[in-house]
Amino acid sequence: MDDPIGQDLTHIGAALAAQATSSTKLVDAFLARIAAHDKQGARINAMIALCPDVHAQAQQLDRERAVGLVRGPLHGIPIVVKDNIDIAGLPTTAGCAALREHRPARDAQVVRRLREAGAIVLGKTNMSEFACSNGRYGYSSLGGLTLNPYNRARNAAGSSSGSAAAVAAGFAAAALGTDSFGSVRAPACVTGLAGLRPTQGLVPIDGVLPLALSFDTVGPMAHCVRDVALLLRTMVCAMPGAERGEYLDGLRVEALHGARIGVVEDFPGDDEEVRAMMQDALARLRERGATLVPVRLPALSSEPIAAPHAGQPAPPSSPITTLHTSLLAPLADAEWPGQLDAYLAAGIGGGPRDMAQLLAAAAAWSAACPSRAINPRTLDGMRRALDKARTQTALERARAQAALAGYRAAVVHGLRQDDLAALVFPTLSCPASPRYDRPDPGYVDYPVNPYAGLYVASVAGLPEISVPAGMARAGVPMGLSFMAAPYDEARLLGLAYAFEQARGPIPLPTLD
């Protein structure tokens, strides 16, 4: 293999098996690409740290292969990991300069699983600080601003911006991100990748700096659906009703034939290009034998929530836009301080040991380094969360948890009641937006939150995958999301794979 850049895991694995390359050569190729285009050249700025032992990792895996010990299809393939996921020997900062001395005692469990499967951990990626974009997608005080490899006037979404941009730019074969409110799916969408939010609880999250454990999960990002399936089957901590191989067994071009697919009418897309992409995607689903059923999602209410039902009349306005303000944000605010305190206290390095100390250190950093200040809106969010954690009563928390459980039950009931294999909708309702520090006159701004559709799976704890579905005039990819019932990843991946095969690949970005 002359050049691994842009190649999927299967092709890279085949080249390793045929001795057409080695893990050491792969590492050298990816490191050369990073040197050429991360901090210079295209200046994608996706990487926040490189593992100092990466060549030792590669040499060990090459030696194992030479004596016939191959751990699996990931053996000897370099990947990158978001900087809120622990890697022993490197700080876990979540992009925050105030945590640059914080070091974990060990690898996160999901990283250990991938290492055991033979993956090479190349380094850590930049991210929206603390996984809270707050209008600065892909910006952190430690790492700066990650750019979209397809159009560097646009952002790479958030908060797993660096992971997505790194894979799209050819810095690694695949990546891990985290997803609380859309942080894997949105970056995958705007960088032309497949990105999966697994069912809540399917993938271990110990060793991950938390935002809100009710919603946090780790998800794979890669060039294609098959790569996502390969990564997922190594990452999972439970496989209800399925064997590990089933994630790959379901990847068939005929998977859409006879499937009932719910088309979510609550958010068809604000932008004309997204709506056109959606119509093209639906036509391809029909051509592959899917039955398309119009669906409206349930409203969030303190009262018992009605299930979504195929063909039910549209309400005056979509209830989905209230999910973040009514449920996600209040619960996250209440959880964040205590969960972050527990995580920081377990570290072995220096730096703040709880959120209160972190706020003080962050304010000091911002005053000393205003050109790389911590996002003021994120600091305000921390103060709000500390206040919420102090003042929220047990009854208020119980009501919020009951509303969460009720909404989850309603969405799942609707899927099963109408015998739907999945729901589909645009991953984002408009193309990638401009970077926060530089306006783009060609961008049309819309009042509705483009992430609104992503909040449904976050609230409901459901698996969702974004796959490339077209290109906008600005040269950035657009994505289609498939969302399924809990632990139905095998079927979900099969549907996404069949669509991917029908749609065909999108071009890789040009960095030179």
Steps between C-alpha positions, in 0.01 A plus 500: 500500500663821383269736688255418782345849501125475456500119495250307709591248769430198280738617227771593747458165678525315169822686415646406839401136452659496154817661637445791261560730796579480871363667808822698531460630145139591570598697807770682304253584221239639738757694703636652177148605401447658843833683474407631156145616567407525868698799629629610160388452142119482515518566879209275587606507867331170586770352724564605860769241592689206351581183693875487563502119475320476168800348317548248780134403469540448124822300531348268758196433280724443197698242700179325602381485139835363386457194726136446402334672794225722357254628757226584252409738215622806693847353559765763432269775372544855641201683648457823697301574816314810619669687783230430757579126485783380724828377355763406756808720470320797344294772668124488464404865467171506306676782315531718809835661572418503872513117494833469319655334808213257558608143425296182525622194682418264211344469157124534473340157471400559138861587414622184676259294292626651175863454601431137585352461152826631354411860418784754523411814694669777305395794714225722638278739309380852562138562597250762603613571854338269760281366214303828518522689171294802609532665161872422453490164323838329519668769714692434819731715711771233480468392139363804319248468216460186288403570138291299256732327249240543225465876540722676750262794520249262663515321833528127565194511730539384857601383734697209345633743242862391510419130472285556192740745335798270568342205319369712213840668458684167495673526838374155611287215373219547755421679824312492826275788595248553775135589457270658758282728286624422146876527534587197284218527248533870412880499439469179296225664295702807399825309429359221283534215751282232651455574869304294753342588833447153658211406725545663840704258714618275216856638505693550827561861601727456801810709441306763304484855636125542555250757383187316617503125552129478419593587141876444451623224273807420288453452126715396202563722195642363176494514121218248460231306685699176494786671684256625763371143546856366535577754771171460682521126544830551683373790712178355644460387859169322439334343198137430593364227277790505257841351436793727420511396136141608439602863456681394183258225397223756444701707250314400184393709201149350523453601866253775403274268303168467681607726789248751634681831543342787690565837333506760778299801383590721800828613341520444122782756477502879517730540203400438137813291438429282804138453388618401153750257653221352708274447198783330314570278800135398531489412130802273547336332799189431293711365214661255741158370605430693820147602594499863613256605772451865609549540876466778758691473827342540844488825690682534829261555787464447872181313413505147353661531157317379192699267280595603146267350244535454129301758306366690803414868434783748538493720810520880451874493565756228560544402867852380430652847529409506872686182594828673578365785709226296669687180581855453377651821638330493843597138563853555374540809718394304806731205427813672370663639818486187714598268216787724390618535862517121535692468172754772584559364850607165351779654290865449590639824362477858616241766429147562626332225699141618467284735295534792741881485478473456125294817465760699693787356293311562178435864586870547581605339172259715298629817666861405430442370144209695348584385147434141608233568764251240615161554336314742733170326430650171616618661824153645548362149446726367776380768740139421410562128551654557843199706597259240363676221688468697825139612459316224313276307735459125506143542376612712202765244412250215529255681270772561242607135511136392465459724195819351353375144556160589360640649183731203447210260540281699261756506219581130533130412516440692180775313317360165606132591465545591134752219437766748390854376440632855541419868477680722246560875486776745405781481754525880499228723362748719309859464369806558718497850646788751485783486751414717798783747446443579132166570323425329169281715272387190310332344802126532555414517870179343630327564833439135586778308680651274229582240770137461609450163333802355678350561843238227454747210518683675785182526707366160398835318544468351152764404242540738207745507211573783259617404151607724211208588273617784276709812455393862548605778262746618765690175450403349836330161543143454620381195694197277544424355844349159575368448855379163632369325810729427798779247434391465136842604370531194277191590298578873514847446355353277230252767391768768500734275302236429236435875461873569485538249218205652313630855546863430418805675647553872525836651403781536750604855590791663320750652742775614261 
